């Protein structure tokens, strides 16, 4: 079954481009495209798409208010991803508070938007890695660690390593490469970490680690393993259907 997607953006060219990208994927189907937030709410209620992709700034109702109305409806099953050209932290805080499944800058490559849709449908959440790293910096510098961290004592040494790398917004593939283990092993560690700490998804893990100041002491990954490094990524990276998992 195809995932049913609603697109809401007041720029027709952007909507058309994103719709064209979605049409290349066998498991994705655009069921509606609208130009304002109020229409996004109304069409979401009428069609109940699996994922609604909302621009932040739209006429009649902005993306955050539209997301709040969609997510606040009793029995809602639609996941929401917010797209924006603005990386203002206030947007991120508001979006995370209301429970959106994704916060992405419009500058991300199309394949990462597609990956975010699939992640949202699974019930997980993702925010743009550059935004994640900025949030980590802010949290780590302003939040004192708690007096005790009994939850952290439940983690194995390896799980602790994986948690800190997740908190730096590294993908499973990057973590696997850095630790010399397989991608599936990383996924298993992440699942166990979330279960032990009582966290819903990777975004909550990032915030948790920042609040406990686990990130600052961690050295960065080698340049060759980091997304956005000057050296070209391996060819397989361009074929990945899910670059953030």
NORRAWO-V686135 format. One record per pair of residues at least 4 apart in sequence whose C-alpha atoms are under 7 Angstrom apart, sorted by the first residue. I is the first residue (numbers start at 1). J is the second residue. D is the distance in whole Angstrom. If there is no record, write none. Layout:
I	J	D
I	J	D
This chain:
1	27	7
2	27	4
2	28	5
2	29	6
3	27	6
3	28	5
3	29	6
3	50	6
4	28	6
4	29	5
4	30	6
4	31	6
4	49	5
4	50	5
4	51	7
5	29	6
5	30	5
5	31	6
5	49	6
5	50	6
5	51	5
5	52	6
6	30	6
6	31	6
6	32	5
6	33	6
6	49	6
6	51	6
6	52	5
6	53	6
7	15	7
7	32	6
7	33	5
7	34	6
7	52	6
7	53	5
7	54	6
8	33	6
8	34	5
8	35	6
8	36	6
8	37	7
8	40	6
8	53	6
8	54	5
8	55	6
9	15	6
9	34	6
9	35	5
9	36	6
9	54	6
9	55	5
9	58	7
10	35	4
10	36	6
10	58	6
11	15	6
12	16	6
13	17	6
14	18	6
15	19	6
16	20	6
17	21	6
18	22	6
19	23	6
19	30	7
20	24	7
21	110	7
22	28	6
22	29	7
23	28	7
23	29	7
34	39	6
34	40	6
36	40	6
36	58	5
36	59	5
36	60	6
36	61	6
37	41	6
37	58	6
37	59	7
37	60	6
37	61	4
37	62	5
37	63	6
37	66	5
38	42	6
38	60	6
38	61	5
38	66	7
39	43	6
40	44	6
41	45	6
41	66	6
41	69	7
41	70	6
42	46	6
43	47	6
44	48	5
44	49	6
48	78	6
49	78	6
50	77	7
50	78	5
50	79	6
50	121	7
51	78	5
51	79	5
51	80	6
51	117	7
51	121	7
52	78	7
52	79	6
52	80	5
52	81	6
53	80	6
53	81	5
53	82	6
53	83	7
54	63	5
54	81	6
54	82	5
54	83	6
55	63	5
55	82	6
55	83	5
55	84	6
56	62	6
56	63	4
56	64	6
56	82	7
56	83	6
56	84	5
57	62	5
57	63	6
58	62	5
58	63	6
61	65	6
61	66	6
62	66	6
63	67	6
64	68	6
64	95	7
65	69	6
66	70	6
67	71	6
67	80	7
68	72	6
68	98	6
69	73	6
71	76	6
79	100	7
79	101	6
79	120	6
79	121	7
80	100	5
80	101	6
80	102	7
81	100	6
81	101	6
81	102	4
81	103	6
82	102	6
82	103	5
82	104	6
83	103	6
83	104	5
83	105	6
83	106	6
84	104	7
84	105	5
84	106	5
85	105	5
85	106	5
87	105	7
89	93	6
90	94	6
91	95	6
92	96	6
92	103	7
93	97	6
94	98	6
95	99	6
95	100	6
96	100	6
101	120	5
101	124	7
101	125	4
101	126	6
102	116	7
102	120	7
102	125	5
102	126	5
102	127	5
103	126	7
103	127	5
103	128	6
104	127	6
104	128	5
105	128	7
108	112	6
108	113	7
109	113	7
110	114	6
111	115	6
112	116	6
112	243	7
113	117	6
114	118	7
115	119	6
115	241	6
115	242	5
115	243	7
116	120	6
116	126	7
117	121	6
118	122	6
119	123	7
119	124	6
119	125	6
120	124	5
120	125	6
124	201	5
125	201	6
125	202	7
125	203	6
126	203	6
127	131	7
127	132	6
128	132	6
129	133	6
129	169	6
130	134	6
131	135	6
132	136	6
132	169	6
133	137	6
133	168	6
133	169	7
134	138	6
135	139	6
136	140	6
136	210	6
137	141	6
138	142	6
139	143	6
139	210	6
139	211	6
140	210	5
140	211	6
140	213	5
140	216	7
143	211	6
145	211	6
145	212	5
145	213	6
146	212	7
149	153	7
151	197	6
154	196	7
155	159	6
155	160	6
155	193	7
156	160	6
157	161	6
158	162	6
159	163	6
159	189	6
159	193	6
160	164	6
161	165	6
162	166	6
163	167	6
164	168	7
164	209	7
164	214	6
164	215	6
165	169	7
165	170	6
165	175	7
166	170	5
166	206	7
167	205	7
167	206	4
167	209	6
167	215	7
168	215	7
170	174	6
170	175	6
171	175	6
171	244	5
171	245	6
172	176	6
172	183	6
172	186	6
172	187	7
172	244	7
172	245	5
173	177	6
173	183	6
174	178	6
174	225	6
174	226	7
175	179	6
176	180	6
176	181	5
176	182	5
176	183	6
176	186	6
177	181	7
177	225	7
178	221	7
178	225	7
181	185	7
182	186	6
183	187	6
184	188	6
185	189	6
186	190	6
187	191	6
188	192	6
189	193	6
190	194	6
191	195	6
192	196	6
193	197	6
194	198	6
194	199	5
194	200	7
194	201	7
195	199	6
199	204	6
199	205	6
200	204	6
201	205	6
202	206	6
203	207	6
204	208	6
205	209	6
206	210	6
207	211	6
208	212	6
209	213	6
209	214	5
209	215	7
210	214	6
210	215	6
221	225	6
221	226	6
222	226	7
223	229	6
224	229	6
224	231	7
233	237	6
236	240	6
